[in-house]
Amino acid sequence: MKITSEIKISDNGFVFNSQTGDSFNLNPFGLELIHCIQEEKDFEIIKTEMIEKYDVDELTFEKDFYEFCALLKHHQIIIQGNPLDFN
């Protein structure tokens, strides 16, 4: 899973897709997740870090992460070769 080259992300969570002209605002948690994706961190590492840092259980984090990734893919922010691969 990679963020497409057309995507620009500001430090305050503003996301701009230069290919489509779409823009989005991320909350701090979403911004942290998208930075982890940018750094190409393994899903298990992301999950461990977020569960330790935030008051969230494993099942809730996994559900929210997969939904977040689905939204990123829908809005052409990420490229995901294998739809079952979240790394």
Secondary structure, DSSP 8 states (H G I E B T S, - for coil): -EE-TTEEE-TTSEEEETTT--EEE--HHHHHHHHHHHTT--HHHHHHHHHHHSS--HHHHHHHHHHHHHHHHHTTSEE-SSTT---
